[in-house]
Amino acid sequence: MAEPQKIKIRVCQGTACFVMGASELMEAFENMPKEWNDVLDVAAVPCLNFCNARSEIGSMPYVTVNDVPYAGMTSVKLRAMIKQLVDEAKNPVVVRKAD
């Protein structure tokens, strides 16, 4: 059986995002449950290049989850989002067709 694909999270550490709290976002992962490592692929990246598109996506700091951008992220919002994603990954809903 193939190993499930991990949830890919990238946290922008560019200057503007860093000033707006990106370092706190990485701290959200420091005390996460060890079993979350099975489903998360987390990395700080130098820049996600969303600063010029902020009128379309929102303000810093930026995070991507499976390449979907999220703006104005806080550690509280990020932790809640991750918990939900991990719960869904560990307990997938199986849809069955009726006969």
N, C-alpha and C positions, 0 to 999 in steps of 0.2 A: 504494500500500500504506500502510495506517495505521501511524503511529508506535506502537511498543509502549508500554503504560502504564508509567509510572515507579513504582518502589517508594517508597512514601511513609513516611518515618521522621520521627517527632516525638520530641524529647527534652525532658522536663519540666525547667524551670529554676526551679520554685517553691522557696521557702525550704528546705523539708525535703529535697527532692531535691538541691538545690544543696549543702547541707551534707553530704549522703551521697555526693557525688561526681559529680553531673551535669555539672559543668564539664569533668571528665576525659572524659566520654562525647563531648562536642563535639570535644575534641582528637583523638579517634579518626578524625575525618573530615579533619583538617588535612593529613595526608600520604597520603591515599588516592590510588590511581592515577587519572589524569585521565579515563580511559575509563569509570570508574564514574559520572561525571557524566551519562553518557548514560542511565543506568537508575535513578539515585537522585534523590529529591526530599527533601532533608534540611532540617529547620528546628528551631531551639530555640523552645519555646513557654513562655509565662509559667507555665502550670500545666495538667496533664492531669486534675486533680480525682480522683485515685485514692487520696489519703491516707485518706479515710474508709472505703474498701473494702479496705484493706491486709490485713485478716484473710482476705479471699477471694482476693486476687491475690498477696500477698506484700509485701515491704518495698521502700523506695525505694533507688535512684532508678528512676523509671519511664520507659519508652520505649514508643511504639506503632510497629508495623510494619504498614502497610496497615490501620490502625485496630485491630489486635490488641494488647492490652496485655502488656508484659513487665515483671516486677518484679526488683529486686535486680540490675540490670544493671551490668556492669563494662565498661571499655573493651575488655578482652580478649575477653569473651563477645560484645560488640556487633560488634567487628571480624570475628570468626569467623562470626557470623550473617550479616553483610552480605556477606562474601566468598562464602558459600554461595548466598545469594539472587542475587547478581550473576552468579555462574557459571550458576545455573539459568536466569536471565533471558536470558543471552547464548547459552546452549546448551540450548534447550528440548527436552524429550523429546517426540518425535512418536509417538503411538500409532496404529497402523494396524490395521484389522480384517482378519482372514483372509478370503479369498474362499470 
